[in-house]
Amino acid sequence: MATEFPEGVLATSPSQQRPAIGKAPFKMPAYFPILVSTIALVIISALISPRTMSPISLSAMLPFAAILAVAAVGQTLVVQQRGIDLSVGGTISLAAVLVAAGPVKHQIPTLLMVVIVLLVCAVVGWVNSLLVTRLMITPLVATLAINAVLVGVVLLYTGGSTAATPDGLSNFVSFKILGAPTLLWLSILLVIILAVVASKTVFGRQFVLSGANPATAITNGIKVERNVVLAYVLAAVCYGVAGIFLAGYLQNVTASAGNSYLMSVIAVVIVGGTPLTGGRGTIIGTAIAALFMSQLIQLVLTLGAPTATQMLIQAIAISVAAILGAVRGGKNKRKKSAKSKAAA
């Protein structure tokens, strides 16, 4: 007769240590709630305002949703490391203005200017990380200060005037493949690459662990500080990519091009399922949430609501997502506590 072991007790003999044969229980992906919500929103939009689902409306909305997704994915990486980056707007504006005005102002080829812009953004992220990790300044304060500096630099650089994007960049970003602009396909590719690295590689899992439980990560030899630095640098590069896409798509860039993205990015990260406590999070969920928020705003504005309603929608979305996240987190803690007591 086979020996039975209570749950939580490990067998000691080799025969008893064999894993149970059978399929592992199916587990819903972390982005399942926002995916279902987005599908429901699409159905509702098609029923109450078919115009928002027309090819013209979608072609106007999807590029901006893609730009928002790229910036929000960068913020997700920082939030996963228990930080926050409020330099989003300034970095996007800086990237957009430099890539638009730089080629003409400094006689630099557009492609080389794109590389320079991304390097500049990486330096911005590195400075943010140094303020947080070495000078121990609260991320909220450090990144807000850097954002103020960036806004000032952009105003000085442009003199408050509008910069026209080079035709080469505009044509590339807007060039359509299978009916969708290049920037949309590049955004999807970037999201997929980061999602695969985060969830399917050893480095990605270590990155997530260092944010979820820094003490355990350090015990296991993971360099937590290095991951924090990497998060801020990659985030700033993502903001740079978003700024380049924005400049190419708008064709004319102002010094305040990225100012509206701060609230939107934070809303998308939270709605996408990444808690501000760090650790857990999903890059795919963030990207889907960018689509959800963009379509929701478009639907509300199409129904006749004033433009100012956009901020209200984002605030409500953040509040609802935060409340649901707190409820879900409370349930998970109670389940873990119950399991611990049962094991004891």
N, C-alpha and C positions, 0 to 999 in steps of 0.2 A: 504493500500500500504506500503510495507516494506521500512524502512528508509535506505538510502545508505550512506556510509561513505567513504570519500576519503582515498586513500592508505596512511598508516602511522598513521591514527587517530583511537584510540581505542573506541569501543562502551562502554557505561556505564551501560546499563541495563543488567540483567542476561540473558535475551533471546538473546540480541545482542552480548553477550560474548561467545556464543556457538561456538566451532570451526567448520569451514566449513567441511561438509561431503565430503569425496572423498580421493583418494590416493594422497600422497605427490609426487611431481615431482621427477622423477628418477635423481639421481646425480651420475656422474661418480666417482669412487673411485680415491683417489689421486695418486695411483700407476698405473692408467690406461695407461698413456703415455709410461712408461717404460715397462709395460707388452706387449703392442702392439709392441714396438720396439724390444723386445726380441723374440717375435713370428716371426716377420719379419726377424730378424737375423738368426733364426733357418732355416727358409725357404730358405734364400739366401745361407746359408752355405751348405744346402743339394743340392742346384743346382750347385754351382760353385766349391765346394770342398766336395764331399760326404764322404771323409775320416774322416773329422772332426765330422761327426755324427755317425760314426761306434761305436759299443759297446766298442771297445778297447780305442778309443779316448775319449769317454764320461766317461769311468771308470777312465781314467787318469785325466780328467779335473774336474769332479764334486767334488771330495774330497777337492781340493784346492779352488774351488768356495765356498764350505761350510765353510771352515776355514776363508776365506775372508769375508763371510757374517756375521759370528759371531763377528769378530772384528769390522766390519763396523756398525753393529747394536749398539755396545757399543759407538762408536763415534757419532752415531745419537742421542743417549740420551744426550750427552754433548752438541752437536750443538743445540738441541732443547732448551737448557737452555742458549743459546746465548754465548756458550763457544767454545773452540777448544782444543783438546788433542793431543799434538805432542809426547807424551810418548808411543805411540802405539808400535813402533818398539822395544824399550828397554824393555817394559813390556812383549811382546810376547817372545823375546829372553830369558829374565830372567825365565819365566815360563817353556819354552822348555828345557832350560839347567838344571834347578833345578829338574824337573820331570824325566829327563834322567839320570843325574849323581847322584842325591841325594840318591836314594835307595841303591846304591852300596857304595858311598862315606861315608854315615852316617849310614849305616845298618838300614834303615827305610823301612818298608813295602811300596810297591808301592801305595796302596790305601790311606794310611796315608799321604804319600808324596804328593799325588794329593790334599788332603784337605789342607795341609800346604801351598802348592803353591798358591791355591786360596785365602787363608787368607793373604799371603804376598802381592798378587796383590791387594787385598782390601785395605791393608794399603797404598800401593802406590797411589791408587785412593784417599784415605782419605787425604794424604799429599798434593796431587795436589789441592784438594778442599780447604784445609786450606790456602794454598798460595794464592788462588784466592779470597776466601770469607773473610778471616780474615786479611791477609797482603795486600790485594787489589792489588796483582801483576797481570798484564795482563796475561790472560790464555796462550797466545802465548809464552810469556817469561817463565812463571812458568813451564809449561809442557815441554818446550824444555830443560830447565835446568835439570828437573828430568830425562828426557830421557838420557841426557849426563851422569848423575850419574849412571843410570841403566846400560848403555853400559860399563862404567868403572867397575862396580861391576861384570858384567858377564865375562869380560875379566880377572879380578883377580881370579874369582871363577874357571874358566876353564883353565887358563894359556894358552889360545889360542888353546887348543887341542879339538878334537872332542869327544863328549860323546855318548855312545851307549844306546839306550832306552831299558828298561827292556822288556823281551819277553812278560810278562803278559799284559803290556799296549799296546804294538804293536799288539798283537793278538786280544785284545778287540777292539781297534780302527778300525782295518782292517777286523774284522769278518763281513761277508756279510749276510744280511737279505734281502730276495727278490732280490738278485743280487746287492744290494748297501751296502757299508760299514757302520758300526755302526755310525761312526762319522757324516755321512750324515743325518741319521735319528735323531740323537741327536741334530744336528744343526737345522733341521727343527722344532723339538719340542721346542727348545729354542726360536726360532723366533716367533712361534705361541703363546707361553705363553706370551712373552713380548708384542706382538701386541695386544692380547686380553686384557691384563691389561691396556695398554695405551689407548685403544679406547672404552672399554666396562665397565670400572669401574670408580667410582667417583674419586678415587685417581689418576687414569691415566689421566682423563680429567683435574684435578687440576694441575697435573704435566705439562701438555701441556700449560695450561693457564699461569702458572708462568713463562714460557719461552716466550710466545707470548706477554704478557702484564704484567710485574712484578708489576706495580703500581696498576692495577685493582686487581691482585691476592692478594696483601697485604691488599687492602681495603676489600676484601671478606674473610679475615682471613687465607689465605693460607700462609704457611711458605716457602717463596721463597728460602731463604738460605738453608733450609733443603733439598729442592729438588735439588739444585745445588750440594750439598755434595753427595746426593744419586746418582746423575747422574755420577759423577766422579768415585765413588766407584763401581757402577754397570758396568761402562765402563771398568774399570781396570779388573774386574772379567771376563768380556767377552773376554778381551785380554788374560787373563790367560787360559781360556777354549780353545781359539784358539791356544795358545802356546802348551798346552797339546796335543791337536789333532795333531798339526804339528809334535811334537816330536814322537808321536806314529805312525804316518803315514810314516815319513821319516826314522825312526829307528836309524839314526845317526844325531846328532845335533851339529851345530857349534855355536860359539859365535855370529855370525851375522845372525842367522836364521830368525829373525823378521825384519831386517833392511829394506827390500824391501816393507814392508806393509804400511808404512806411506802414501806414495803417492797414493797407490792403495785404501786404506781405504777412504781417502778424496775424491778421484774421485768417488767411489761408492756411498758415502753419497750424493754428489751433483747430480750425474746422477739419483739417486733414487728419487729425488724430495724434499730433505730437504734443505731449504735455509740456508746459514750461518748466516742470521739475527735472526734465532731462531724461536721458537713457532711451526709453521707448520712443518710437516714432516710425514713420513710414514715408519714404520719399515719394513712392507711387501715390500714397494718400494725399500728399501735399499737391502733387500735380493735378490729381482729379479735383481737389478742392478749388484749385485755381479756375478750372473749367466751371465748377459749380457756382462760385461766386460771380464770375463774369456773366454767366447766363442769367443768374438771379437778378443782378443789377440791370442787365439789358431788358429783362422781362418787366421789371417794375417801372423802369423809365418809359418803356413802350406803352405801358398802361396809363401813362399820363402823370406819373409822380415827378416832382421837381428834382433837379440834379442833386440838390443838397441831401436828398433821401439816401444817396449812396453811402454817406458816412453813417447814417442811422442803421442801415442794413448791416454794415460791417460791424457796428457796435453790438447789435442784437445777435449776430452770428457768433461773435466772440463770447458773449455772455452765455448763450445756449450751449455752445461747445464746451466751455469751461465748466458749466454746471454738470453736463452729462459726463465729462471726464472725471470730475470729482466723485460723482455717484459710482461710476464704474471702478474708479480706484479704491473707493471704500469697500465695494463688494469683493474686490480681489484681495484686499488686506484681511477681510473677515474670513475668506476661504482659506488663505494661508495660515491664519491663526488657528482655524478649526483643524486643519491638517496637522499642524505642529502639536496641538493638544492630543489628537488621536494617536500620533506617532509616539508621544511620550507615555 
